[in-house]
Amino acid sequence: MTRARDLDRVETCNVLDAAYAEGQLSAEDYFERTEKARSAKTLLELARLVNDLQVPNIPTFTAPRTSVPRKFLYVGGAALVIVGAIAAVAWSRAPLTPSADITAQYAGSSVMMSPVTTVPVTTNPVAEPIVEPILITPADTLTPEGIGEFLNRYRDEFGDMVVDNASFHNDHSSIRRSVPGAPALTQTIDFRGGFEIDSTPTPRQSGQPTFDLGSIQIDKLAPFMANIGGYVDVPDAAISHLVINSNYGVPEIAIYAENARGEGGRIEVTPWGEISRSYPYER
């Protein structure tokens, strides 16, 4: 079974981004698939995340970044993951077959790397000053304290608390919000102790509801997080992630939890601490 590369996972996330922007996925489904794509180990796993989607038209170009680059290299177009997905799904079950014009468009996409320029070494090089790095401690956003720290940093960085949706994890968070001055576009922001903005925005869903992070009452959220095992009927369950969005204009925080055996569930609560829905583990 073919192992997936970082590039394959990145391109699968690009397809999911475009499919979500086109309205093929709900916010909850989008975040669940994106998290599975980031942790996928084989091309078959990636293929199963996109084989029910219409192949979106994703522009392929490399744009300069405005901040520290991601771990993943954004090179090429969506061709690699689509071709890998087709091959893997064909091996396991019904194939995902895009139209001929889509296939031709993706297959023709390529990016050439610039040649490396050799810099001559001077006989008396000037020693560069040593700059001590500034270390930023990551916030564990699966704890009430970490969420509170994240909210403060977000306000300081962007001057507001508005997002389209967000997901919180123990070592990072992912945020989607409209591009300032361009409400028809969405930008993705990754938080790992600092904020990294994806320089390639995607179309924003028409009528996209927003969520005010400032409405979250940490003291009302904390009891649900501390006793999540009881709410999902799995005593040894731990929080795996949180998803924040507005379903039909109603702000909700979905708290997901599971144990080492994969038994788990979720509850959905309001920012002010009321349970709106509960999905305990079904035995």
C-alpha positions in Angstrom: 0.0 0.0 0.0 1.5 3.3 -1.1 2.6 5.6 1.7 1.5 9.3 1.6 3.9 12.2 1.5 3.6 15.6 3.1 2.9 17.0 -0.3 0.0 14.5 -0.9 -1.6 15.5 2.4 -1.2 19.3 1.6 -2.8 18.9 -1.8 -5.7 16.8 -0.4 -6.3 19.7 2.1 -6.3 22.1 -0.9 -9.1 20.0 -2.6 -11.1 20.1 0.6 -10.6 23.8 1.0 -12.0 24.4 -2.5 -14.8 21.9 -2.1 -15.8 23.7 1.2 -15.7 27.1 -0.5 -18.0 25.7 -3.3 -20.5 24.5 -0.7 -19.9 20.8 -1.2 -19.0 20.3 2.5 -20.4 21.6 5.8 -18.0 23.3 8.2 -18.1 20.2 10.5 -17.5 17.8 7.6 -14.7 20.0 6.3 -12.8 20.2 9.6 -13.2 16.4 10.2 -11.9 15.5 6.8 -9.0 18.1 7.0 -7.8 16.6 10.3 -8.0 13.1 8.8 -6.0 14.3 5.8 -3.3 15.8 7.9 -2.8 12.5 9.8 -3.3 10.1 6.8 -0.5 7.6 6.3 -1.5 6.2 2.8 -2.8 7.4 -0.5 -5.8 5.2 0.0 -6.8 7.1 3.1 -6.5 10.4 1.3 -8.5 9.1 -1.7 -11.4 8.1 0.5 -11.6 11.7 1.8 -12.2 13.2 -1.7 -13.8 10.4 -3.8 -17.4 11.7 -3.3 -16.5 15.3 -4.2 -16.8 17.0 -7.6 -13.2 17.8 -8.6 -12.9 21.6 -7.8 -11.2 24.0 -10.2 -8.1 25.0 -8.1 -5.8 27.6 -9.5 -2.1 26.5 -9.4 0.5 29.1 -8.7 3.1 29.8 -6.1 2.8 33.1 -4.2 5.3 34.6 -1.8 4.5 34.2 1.9 4.2 37.0 4.3 5.4 35.1 7.3 7.3 32.0 8.4 6.8 29.2 5.8 4.8 26.1 6.7 6.3 22.7 7.2 4.8 21.7 3.9 6.0 23.1 0.6 3.2 24.4 -1.7 4.5 23.3 -5.1 2.6 22.3 -8.1 -1.1 22.1 -8.5 -3.8 19.7 -7.3 -2.7 17.1 -9.9 -0.6 15.0 -7.6 -3.2 14.2 -5.0 -6.0 13.8 -7.6 -3.9 11.3 -9.6 -2.8 9.5 -6.4 -6.4 9.4 -5.2 -7.7 7.9 -8.5 -5.1 5.2 -8.4 -5.7 4.3 -4.8 -9.5 4.2 -5.1 -9.3 2.2 -8.3 -7.3 -0.4 -6.4 -9.8 -0.7 -3.6 -13.3 0.1 -5.0 -15.2 2.2 -7.5 -12.8 4.7 -9.2 -12.9 8.5 -9.0 -12.9 9.6 -12.6 -12.7 13.3 -13.3 -13.7 14.7 -16.7 -11.2 14.8 -19.5 -10.9 18.6 -19.4 -10.2 18.6 -15.6 -7.6 15.8 -16.0 -5.8 17.7 -18.8 -5.8 20.9 -16.8 -4.3 19.3 -13.7 -1.8 17.1 -15.6 -0.4 20.1 -17.4 0.4 22.0 -14.2 4.0 22.3 -13.1 6.3 24.6 -11.2 10.0 25.0 -12.1 12.4 25.7 -9.3 14.8 28.6 -9.8 18.4 27.6 -10.3 20.7 27.9 -7.3 23.0 30.9 -7.5 26.6 30.3 -6.3 27.9 33.2 -4.1 31.7 33.6 -4.2 33.5 33.4 -0.8 35.5 36.5 0.0 39.0 36.1 1.5 38.1 38.2 4.6 34.5 37.5 5.4 32.8 39.8 7.9 31.4 37.9 10.8 27.6 38.3 11.1 26.2 39.3 14.5 24.6 36.5 16.5 20.8 37.0 16.9 19.2 35.2 19.7 15.9 33.6 18.6 12.6 34.7 20.3 10.9 31.6 21.6 7.1 31.6 21.8 5.6 28.9 24.0 2.7 27.1 22.2 -0.7 27.3 23.9 -2.4 24.0 24.6 -5.9 24.9 23.2 -7.4 21.8 24.6 -7.4 23.4 28.0 -9.4 26.4 29.3 -6.2 28.2 30.1 -4.8 27.6 26.6 -8.0 28.8 24.9 -7.9 31.9 27.0 -4.3 32.6 26.1 -5.1 32.0 22.4 -8.0 34.5 22.5 -5.7 37.2 24.0 -3.0 36.6 21.3 -5.6 36.6 18.5 -7.0 39.9 19.7 -3.6 41.4 19.9 -2.6 40.1 16.5 -5.7 41.0 14.5 -7.5 43.7 16.5 -10.9 41.8 16.5 -12.3 38.5 17.5 -14.3 37.5 14.3 -13.8 34.2 12.5 -15.7 32.1 10.0 -14.8 28.9 11.9 -11.9 27.5 13.9 -10.5 24.2 15.2 -8.4 23.8 18.4 -5.8 21.1 19.1 -3.3 20.5 21.8 -0.3 21.9 19.8 -1.9 24.1 17.2 -5.1 25.8 16.0 -6.5 26.5 12.6 -8.7 29.6 11.8 -10.6 30.6 8.7 -11.7 34.3 8.3 -12.5 36.7 5.6 -9.6 38.5 4.0 -9.5 42.2 5.3 -10.9 44.4 2.6 -12.0 41.4 0.5 -15.0 39.7 2.1 -15.5 37.4 -0.9 -12.2 35.6 0.0 -11.2 33.4 2.9 -7.7 33.2 4.4 -6.5 30.3 6.5 -4.4 31.0 9.6 -2.3 28.4 11.5 -1.4 29.0 15.1 1.5 27.2 16.7 2.6 29.7 19.3 2.6 32.4 16.6 0.2 33.2 13.7 1.0 32.1 10.1 -1.3 33.3 7.4 -1.6 31.3 4.2 -0.8 33.6 1.4 -3.2 31.9 -1.1 -6.8 32.9 -0.2 -9.8 30.8 -1.4 -13.3 31.9 -2.4 -15.5 32.5 0.6 -19.0 30.8 0.7 -21.8 33.2 0.0 -23.6 34.2 3.2 -21.0 32.7 5.4 -22.0 33.2 9.1 -19.3 34.4 11.5 -18.4 33.5 15.1 -17.3 36.1 17.7 -14.5 34.5 19.7 -15.0 37.2 22.3 -18.4 35.7 23.2 -16.7 32.5 24.7 -17.1 32.4 28.4 -14.1 30.3 29.5 -15.5 29.7 33.1 -18.7 28.3 31.6 -16.8 26.1 29.1 -14.3 24.7 31.6 -16.7 22.2 33.4 -17.7 20.6 30.1 -14.0 20.1 29.2 -13.1 18.7 32.7 -15.9 16.2 32.7 -16.1 15.3 29.0 -15.8 11.6 29.7 -19.1 11.6 31.4 -20.9 13.5 28.7 -19.8 11.2 25.9 -20.3 8.1 28.1 -16.6 7.0 27.9 -15.0 7.5 31.3 -11.4 7.4 30.1 -11.9 9.6 27.1 -9.8 12.7 26.5 -10.5 15.7 24.4 -9.1 15.3 20.9 -10.2 18.6 19.4 -12.7 21.4 19.4 -14.5 22.8 16.4 -16.0 26.4 16.5 -18.5 27.6 14.0 -22.0 29.0 13.6 -24.6 26.5 12.4 -27.5 28.4 10.7 -26.3 31.5 12.5 -26.2 29.9 16.0 -22.7 29.9 17.5 -21.6 26.5 18.8 -18.5 24.9 20.2 -18.2 21.1 19.5 -16.0 19.2 22.0 -14.8 15.9 20.6 -13.3 13.2 22.9 -12.2 9.6 22.6 -10.0 7.0 24.4 -7.1 5.0 23.1 -9.5 2.4 21.6 -11.2 5.0 19.5 -14.4 5.0 21.6 -15.8 8.5 21.9 -18.3 11.1 21.0 -19.0 14.8 21.2 -21.1 17.5 22.7 -22.0 20.8 21.3 -22.3 23.8 23.6 -23.0 27.5 23.3 -20.3 30.1 24.1 -22.2 30.9 27.3 -22.2 27.3 28.6 -25.5 25.6 27.5 -25.5 22.1 25.8 -27.3 22.3 22.5 -26.7 18.7 21.3 -25.0 15.6 22.7 -23.6 12.6 20.8 -22.4 10.0 23.4 -20.6 6.8 22.4 -23.0 4.1 21.0 -22.1 0.6 22.1 
